[in-house]
Amino acid sequence: MGPGLITGAADDDPSGIATYSQAGAQFGFVLGWTLLATYPLMAVIQSISARIGRTTGHGIAGNVRQHYSRWLLYPLVGGLTFANVCNLGADLGAMAEASRLLLPAVPAWAFLAGFALVCAAGQIFLQHKRYAAILKWLTVSLFAYFAVLVVVHVSWSDFLRGLLVPHWQKDRTFSLMVAAILGTTISPYLFFWQASQEVEDIKTEPIRQALRRRPAQGADALNRIRLDTLIGMGMSNLVALAIMATAAATLHQSQMQDLQSAAQAAEALRPLAGEFAFALFALGIVGTGLLAVPVLAGSAAYALSEARGWPVGLSRRPQQAKAFYGTIAIATLLGALANVLHISPIKALVWAAVLNAVTAVPIMVLLMKIGSNPKIMGSFVISQRSRAIGWLATAVMTLASGGFITSLFG
């Protein structure tokens, strides 16, 4: 287990927790099918991202820089970076808010500064292998949401019906929520992170080489990527389903159906599900945030550094990749400042979602083009089945993104 597991866990960041909680609180169990439907789509897209990194020895931005126009590269990387900073700021704010619920005597700014410092310093000063191991251990925090689900009363017949029988309502709010779930589940920063982590593994493990240089490693490497990604994305969607089901079982029948943050969802659970469920839910927000914030900052740094041709990689020392590590520090600082300046986290998330919607589709098109190009991938081009599912995922995201943007500005 490696990049796929960490990527899948990072997908359930505090912003995603807020989305899944809102979905369950507002619509009950009827949106469970969206997480079943997105699983094969996100698994294939993430596998293609990892395959590109492992085969070429370069991340996504690096491959786009080599083979496509800079006029295409820079707007995509700029949009991704800005969206990541917005998302990162909202996640830091949610972590501080959740911590305040658990320890109200500590001021919010102290939690905010502490989390920002820990997340940035870990990436900058720890060796890559040690830091990757820490991120793997942080995935354990996701089990808090399974524990919460155990202690609340769930109507399993309604749960299974919502999971297995697709349901659609012809109203703007429902369509917007489906688009938000898709955008939260299939996010561009995850593509860049997993591809770049495959490249990092090549750098830190001398026995591993880019598959274009060492084709004999192909079968084992691709089997590992496939299993790692299937498990990582499966864990991601199971946790999302647990969060949605918890909110559906507790908040849907209450007056708390309009949630503004993950921490608000945790607080709403206290009178309905008890102190234990509340504490677990809040601790889960902090744990997933400690995992997601570095992934958001790191993916922005990988994309921007590769686009500019700067030395890149967590396997390098800070003095060897000053711009790369500087991007991590600045992105984390800007996210923290957005909270200090009282920029609305909900507005930040909305704009992050819009930018993700705008950038996700062209990035997915590029992934499909790169993965299918023998000049780039050699004999490791993606299979016909992966192409079919990948293009289906791209079409679904196109429809969802178009509907999402139309609903916001229509």
C-alpha positions as a printed NumPy array, in Angstrom:
array([[  0.   ,   0.   ,   0.   ],
       [  1.39 ,   3.4  ,  -0.96 ],
       [  0.356,   6.405,  -3.075],
       [ -3.109,   5.029,  -3.872],
       [ -4.001,   4.493,  -0.217],
       [ -2.827,   7.986,   0.804],
       [ -4.564,   9.591,  -2.18 ],
       [ -7.835,   7.846,  -1.418],
       [ -7.674,   8.862,   2.239],
       [ -6.872,  12.47 ,   1.327],
       [-10.006,  12.549,  -0.815],
       [-12.053,  12.504,   2.416],
       [-10.742,  15.876,   3.58 ],
       [-12.775,  18.165,   5.893],
       [-14.311,  19.853,   2.854],
       [-15.422,  16.492,   1.511],
       [-16.77 ,  15.55 ,   4.945],
       [-18.9  ,  18.708,   4.87 ],
       [-20.257,  17.792,   1.42 ],
       [-21.121,  14.208,   2.366],
       [-22.661,  15.341,   5.662],
       [-24.787,  17.922,   3.858],
       [-25.907,  15.297,   1.341],
       [-27.04 ,  12.924,   4.08 ],
       [-28.624,  15.624,   6.229],
       [-30.563,  17.128,   3.339],
       [-31.544,  14.066,   1.282],
       [-31.217,  11.114,   3.638],
       [-29.989,   7.842,   2.143],
       [-31.115,   8.445,  -1.448],
       [-27.706,   9.662,  -2.703],
       [-25.757,   6.578,  -1.654],
       [-25.757,   5.32 ,  -5.251],
       [-23.513,   8.213,  -6.334],
       [-20.621,   6.798,  -4.297],
       [-21.117,   3.326,  -5.755],
       [-21.253,   4.754,  -9.29 ],
       [-18.15 ,   6.931,  -8.912],
       [-15.926,   4.145,  -7.565],
       [-14.909,   2.541, -10.912],
       [-14.614,   5.972, -12.538],
       [-12.255,   7.42 ,  -9.934],
       [-10.296,   4.152,  -9.611],
       [ -9.534,   4.089, -13.346],
       [ -8.644,   7.792, -13.562],
       [ -6.337,   7.532, -10.546],
       [ -4.739,   4.36 , -11.933],
       [ -4.049,   6.153, -15.206],
       [ -2.459,   9.05 , -13.291],
       [ -0.229,   6.644, -11.348],
       [  0.627,   4.702, -14.502],
       [  1.779,   7.889, -16.244],
       [  4.092,   8.789, -13.364],
       [  5.527,   5.277, -13.017],
       [  6.022,   4.833, -16.764],
       [  7.527,   8.191, -17.706],
       [  9.291,   9.203, -14.484],
       [  7.517,  12.582, -14.64 ],
       [  4.364,  13.959, -13.064],
       [  1.342,  15.143, -15.008],
       [  2.469,  18.771, -15.33 ],
       [  5.923,  17.594, -16.405],
       [  4.446,  15.464, -19.189],
       [  2.121,  18.242, -20.334],
       [  5.101,  20.647, -20.368],
       [  7.1  ,  18.273, -22.57 ],
       [  4.401,  17.296, -25.041],
       [  1.783,  20.072, -25.139],
       [  1.495,  23.842, -25.42 ],
       [  2.488,  26.069, -22.499],
       [ -0.682,  28.087, -23.191],
       [ -2.609,  24.977, -22.196],
       [ -0.385,  24.122, -19.247],
       [ -0.234,  27.431, -17.363],
       [ -3.994,  28.153, -17.056],
       [ -4.619,  24.602, -15.814],
       [ -1.808,  24.749, -13.258],
       [ -2.855,  28.268, -12.181],
       [ -6.469,  27.188, -11.676],
       [ -5.391,  24.055,  -9.796],
       [ -3.07 ,  26.017,  -7.498],
       [ -5.683,  28.644,  -6.654],
       [ -8.355,  25.993,  -6.038],
       [ -5.967,  24.047,  -3.796],
       [ -5.199,  27.131,  -1.693],
       [ -8.923,  27.847,  -1.263],
       [ -9.586,  24.231,  -0.339],
       [ -6.566,  24.123,   1.951],
       [ -7.736,  27.231,   3.812],
       [-11.216,  25.777,   4.298],
       [ -9.718,  22.527,   5.592],
       [ -7.458,  24.322,   8.086],
       [-10.432,  26.334,   9.298],
       [-12.527,  23.187,   9.743],
       [ -9.712,  21.507,  11.691],
       [ -9.389,  24.496,  14.018],
       [-13.175,  24.675,  14.47 ],
       [-13.411,  20.949,  15.264],
       [-10.532,  21.209,  17.735],
       [-12.256,  24.112,  19.462],
       [-15.301,  21.911,  19.976],
       [-13.092,  19.405,  21.794],
       [-10.889,  21.918,  23.655],
       [-12.86 ,  25.188,  23.875],
       [-10.297,  26.824,  26.178],
       [ -7.706,  27.006,  23.388],
       [ -8.187,  29.911,  20.943],
       [ -8.922,  29.087,  17.316],
       [ -5.874,  30.988,  16.024],
       [ -3.579,  28.736,  18.071],
       [ -5.024,  25.604,  16.476],
       [ -4.891,  27.239,  13.049],
       [ -1.244,  28.236,  13.386],
       [ -0.298,  24.897,  14.91 ],
       [ -1.895,  22.806,  12.188],
       [ -0.435,  24.975,   9.408],
       [  3.04 ,  24.761,  10.96 ],
       [  2.903,  21.001,  11.509],
       [  1.64 ,  20.276,   7.983],
       [  4.21 ,  22.507,   6.247],
       [  7.158,  21.567,   8.463],
       [  6.516,  17.849,   8.064],
       [  6.825,  18.057,   4.295],
       [  9.794,  20.41 ,   4.332],
       [ 12.003,  18.9  ,   7.033],
       [ 11.191,  15.174,   7.267],
       [ 12.727,  12.623,   4.924],
       [ 10.305,  11.48 ,   2.258],
       [ 10.153,   7.845,   3.42 ],
       [  9.444,   8.852,   7.013],
       [  6.832,  11.407,   5.99 ],
       [  5.117,   8.933,   3.641],
       [  4.952,   6.474,   6.541],
       [  3.32 ,   9.143,   8.745],
       [  0.714,   9.826,   6.047],
       [ -0.045,   6.103,   5.82 ],
       [ -0.608,   5.947,   9.585],
       [ -2.888,   8.984,   9.411],
       [ -5.219,   6.992,   7.169],
       [ -6.212,   5.125,  10.357],
       [ -8.148,   8.273,  11.353],
       [-10.711,   7.357,   8.694],
       [-11.895,   4.445,  10.82 ],
       [-13.413,   6.996,  13.212],
       [-16.3  ,   7.347,  10.767],
       [-16.975,   3.619,  10.724],
       [-17.032,   3.721,  14.53 ],
       [-19.525,   6.62 ,  14.476],
       [-21.759,   4.651,  12.101],
       [-21.774,   1.736,  14.544],
       [-23.118,   3.812,  17.45 ],
       [-25.991,   5.492,  15.572],
       [-29.243,   3.814,  14.594],
       [-29.305,   3.204,  10.835],
       [-32.249,   1.901,   8.844],
       [-30.268,  -0.609,   6.807],
       [-33.132,  -1.259,   4.41 ],
       [-33.204,   2.453,   3.508],
       [-29.412,   2.453,   3.336],
       [-29.309,  -0.46 ,   0.856],
       [-32.147,   1.002,  -1.199],
       [-30.296,   4.312,  -1.528],
       [-27.067,   2.489,  -2.398],
       [-28.434,   0.089,  -5.022],
       [-31.409,   1.945,  -6.532],
       [-30.504,   5.23 ,  -8.285],
       [-32.858,   8.037,  -7.39 ],
       [-33.215,  11.427,  -9.065],
       [-35.161,  14.526,  -8.138],
       [-35.906,  17.201, -10.725],
       [-34.821,  20.228,  -8.753],
       [-31.785,  22.5  ,  -8.739],
       [-30.667,  21.657,  -5.191],
       [-30.56 ,  17.923,  -5.853],
       [-28.627,  18.366,  -9.122],
       [-26.187,  20.699,  -7.407],
       [-25.551,  18.16 ,  -4.642],
       [-24.877,  15.345,  -7.128],
       [-22.413,  17.596,  -8.964],
       [-20.765,  18.56 ,  -5.651],
       [-20.33 ,  14.882,  -4.7  ],
       [-18.748,  14.134,  -8.077],
       [-16.466,  17.166,  -7.832],
       [-15.431,  16.27 ,  -4.285],
       [-14.829,  12.624,  -5.158],
       [-12.984,  13.093,  -8.479],
       [-10.683,  16.064,  -7.798],
       [ -7.774,  17.275,  -9.973],
       [ -5.304,  17.627,  -7.102],
       [ -5.553,  13.862,  -6.511],
       [ -4.433,  13.167, -10.106],
       [ -1.288,  15.256,  -9.683],
       [ -0.478,  13.889,  -6.232],
       [ -0.665,  10.185,  -7.074],
       [  1.338,  10.545, -10.296],
       [  4.018,  12.545,  -8.491],
       [  4.216,  10.039,  -5.626],
       [  4.939,   7.273,  -8.117],
       [  7.801,   9.426,  -9.389],
       [  9.02 ,   9.938,  -5.804],
       [  9.076,   6.178,  -5.272],
       [ 11.312,   5.823,  -8.324],
       [ 13.714,   8.388,  -6.855],
       [ 13.827,   6.922,  -3.35 ],
       [ 13.927,   3.216,  -4.297],
       [ 17.086,   2.557,  -6.369],
       [ 15.712,  -0.787,  -7.581],
       [ 12.768,   0.961,  -9.237],
       [ 13.11 ,   2.688, -12.604],
       [ 10.693,   4.423, -14.947],
       [  9.048,   1.65 , -16.94 ],
       [ 10.159,   3.181, -20.227],
       [ 13.719,   2.526, -19.055],
       [ 13.101,  -0.813, -17.325],
       [ 10.151,  -2.54 , -19.053],
       [ 10.81 ,  -5.791, -17.178],
       [  9.428,  -4.167, -14.023],
       [  6.133,  -3.405, -15.776],
       [  3.957,  -6.346, -14.733],
       [  4.767,  -6.12 , -11.01 ],
       [  4.593,  -2.313, -10.946],
       [  1.241,  -2.1  , -12.715],
       [ -0.283,  -4.88 , -10.599],
       [  0.799,  -3.009,  -7.46 ],
       [ -0.647,   0.256,  -8.778],
       [ -3.934,  -1.449,  -9.658],
       [ -4.326,  -3.082,  -6.226],
       [ -3.127,   0.004,  -4.331],
       [ -5.55 ,   2.26 ,  -6.201],
       [ -8.532,  -0.076,  -5.965],
       [ -8.084,  -0.367,  -2.199],
       [ -7.375,   3.342,  -1.716],
       [-10.371,   4.513,  -3.728],
       [-12.558,   1.836,  -2.165],
       [-11.593,   3.042,   1.307],
       [-12.303,   6.623,   0.251],
       [-15.833,   5.858,  -0.928],
       [-16.651,   3.584,   2.013],
       [-15.717,   6.379,   4.417],
       [-17.763,   8.877,   2.395],
       [-20.694,   6.468,   2.515],
       [-20.313,   6.096,   6.294],
       [-20.354,   9.889,   6.739],
       [-23.394,  10.307,   4.488],
       [-25.243,   7.468,   6.249],
       [-24.438,   8.899,   9.698],
       [-25.854,  12.277,   8.711],
       [-28.873,  10.638,   7.074],
       [-29.63 ,   8.572,  10.173],
       [-29.284,  11.444,  12.632],
       [-29.59 ,  14.868,  11.015],
       [-32.061,  14.243,   8.192],
       [-35.028,  14.008,  10.557],
       [-33.869,  16.986,  12.648],
       [-33.803,  20.711,  11.981],
       [-30.066,  20.582,  11.129],
       [-30.279,  19.981,   7.397],
       [-28.394,  23.048,   6.196],
       [-24.802,  22.42 ,   7.306],
       [-22.1  ,  24.989,   6.623],
       [-19.019,  22.996,   7.686],
       [-17.783,  19.584,   8.831],
       [-17.389,  20.902,  12.375],
       [-21.028,  22.006,  12.393],
       [-21.988,  18.45 ,  11.447],
       [-19.963,  17.129,  14.391],
       [-21.59 ,  19.605,  16.78 ],
       [-25.06 ,  18.705,  15.511],
       [-24.405,  15.053,  16.328],
       [-23.819,  15.771,  20.029],
       [-27.472,  16.061,  21.134],
       [-28.689,  13.441,  18.646],
       [-26.064,  10.674,  18.84 ],
       [-24.223,  11.39 ,  22.086],
       [-20.794,  12.608,  23.178],
       [-18.939,   9.542,  21.867],
       [-20.187,   9.938,  18.285],
       [-19.579,  13.687,  18.445],
       [-15.977,  13.279,  19.677],
       [-15.141,  10.597,  17.102],
       [-16.557,  12.676,  14.261],
       [-14.587,  15.761,  15.394],
       [-11.355,  13.79 ,  15.817],
       [-11.854,  12.361,  12.346],
       [-11.987,  15.892,  10.918],
       [ -8.635,  16.722,  12.503],
       [ -7.017,  13.447,  11.413],
       [ -8.176,  13.643,   7.811],
       [ -7.18 ,  17.317,   7.68 ],
       [ -3.633,  16.484,   8.785],
       [ -3.526,  14.1  ,   5.839],
       [ -5.297,  16.254,   3.243],
       [ -3.616,  19.64 ,   3.83 ],
       [ -0.128,  18.345,   2.89 ],
       [ -1.576,  16.618,  -0.179],
       [ -3.256,  19.844,  -1.309],
       [ -0.125,  21.94 ,  -0.759],
       [  2.135,  19.244,  -2.2  ],
       [  0.097,  18.693,  -5.359],
       [  0.12 ,  22.448,  -6.022],
       [  3.893,  22.502,  -5.545],
       [  4.425,  19.539,  -7.878],
       [  2.219,  21.058, -10.585],
       [  3.698,  24.569, -10.397],
       [  7.316,  23.411, -10.121],
       [  7.061,  20.957, -13.013],
       [  5.297,  23.578, -15.142],
       [  8.122,  26.039, -14.504],
       [ 10.908,  23.468, -14.846],
       [ 12.084,  23.913, -11.247],
       [ 13.786,  21.138,  -9.249],
       [ 10.955,  19.16 ,  -7.72 ],
       [ 10.302,  16.43 ,  -5.184],
       [  9.944,  15.632,  -1.511],
       [ 12.939,  13.311,  -1.897],
       [ 15.149,  16.395,  -2.394],
       [ 16.534,  18.452,   0.456],
       [ 15.034,  21.937,   0.911],
       [ 18.171,  23.673,  -0.379],
       [ 18.   ,  21.535,  -3.541],
       [ 14.402,  22.509,  -4.377],
       [ 13.843,  25.925,  -2.815],
       [ 10.98 ,  26.983,  -5.108],
       [  9.189,  23.654,  -4.644],
       [  9.309,  23.789,  -0.848],
       [  8.624,  27.527,  -0.93 ],
       [  5.391,  26.823,  -2.809],
       [  4.338,  24.351,  -0.097],
       [  5.038,  26.904,   2.64 ],
       [  3.346,  29.813,   0.818],
       [  0.256,  27.766,  -0.106],
       [ -0.17 ,  26.66 ,   3.51 ],
       [  0.408,  30.21 ,   4.785],
       [ -2.143,  31.679,   2.368],
       [ -4.686,  29.069,   3.42 ],
       [ -4.166,  29.966,   7.087],
       [ -4.361,  33.714,   6.334],
       [ -7.687,  33.242,   4.563],
       [ -9.088,  32.211,   7.945],
       [ -7.396,  35.006,   9.871],
       [ -8.796,  37.553,   7.403],
       [-12.278,  36.06 ,   7.957],
       [-12.744,  35.031,   4.352],
       [-15.847,  32.863,   4.361],
       [-14.832,  29.18 ,   4.215],
       [-18.081,  28.377,   2.421],
       [-17.361,  30.962,  -0.287],
       [-13.807,  29.638,  -0.538],
       [-15.136,  26.127,  -1.022],
       [-17.632,  27.287,  -3.651],
       [-14.907,  28.969,  -5.684],
       [-12.595,  25.995,  -5.197],
       [-15.39 ,  23.745,  -6.481],
       [-15.957,  26.008,  -9.502],
       [-12.243,  26.006, -10.354],
       [-12.015,  22.257,  -9.848],
       [-14.999,  21.841, -12.158],
       [-13.364,  24.068, -14.785],
       [ -9.962,  22.335, -14.61 ],
       [-11.003,  18.707, -13.988],
       [-12.398,  18.018, -17.45 ],
       [ -9.459,  19.299, -19.568],
       [ -7.003,  17.618, -17.2  ],
       [ -8.901,  14.33 , -17.576],
       [ -8.837,  14.74 , -21.351],
       [ -5.069,  15.242, -21.173],
       [ -4.701,  12.17 , -18.957],
       [ -6.531,  10.086, -21.524],
       [ -4.456,  11.528, -24.373],
       [ -1.149,  10.962, -22.547],
       [ -2.099,   7.484, -21.354],
       [ -3.081,   6.42 , -24.891],
       [ -0.025,   7.895, -26.64 ],
       [  2.685,   5.296, -27.44 ],
       [  5.224,   8.079, -28.05 ],
       [  4.912,   8.982, -24.359],
       [  3.956,   5.646, -22.766],
       [  5.778,   3.214, -25.061],
       [  4.341,  -0.275, -24.68 ],
       [  2.568,   0.728, -21.449],
       [ -0.344,   2.585, -23.01 ],
       [ -3.617,   2.104, -21.163],
       [ -5.916,  -0.775, -22.115],
       [ -9.088,  -0.478, -24.173],
       [-11.172,  -1.079, -21.039],
       [ -9.375,   1.705, -19.18 ],
       [ -9.896,   4.008, -22.147],
       [-13.611,   3.27 , -22.227],
       [-14.093,   3.825, -18.487],
       [-11.758,   6.829, -18.478],
       [-13.657,   8.561, -21.282],
       [-16.937,   7.71 , -19.546],
       [-15.609,   9.351, -16.369],
       [-14.598,  12.399, -18.416],
       [-18.073,  12.611, -19.986],
       [-19.772,  12.294, -16.581],
       [-17.552,  15.024, -15.129],
       [-18.284,  17.244, -18.146],
       [-22.025,  16.956, -17.547],
       [-21.673,  17.39 , -13.783],
       [-19.328,  20.362, -14.102],
       [-21.554,  22.041, -16.661],
       [-24.605,  21.569, -14.465],
       [-22.722,  22.739, -11.382],
       [-21.458,  25.934, -12.996],
       [-24.837,  26.635, -14.631],
       [-26.63 ,  26.275, -11.287],
       [-24.218,  28.664,  -9.602],
       [-24.358,  31.388, -12.208],
       [-27.674,  30.667, -13.882]])
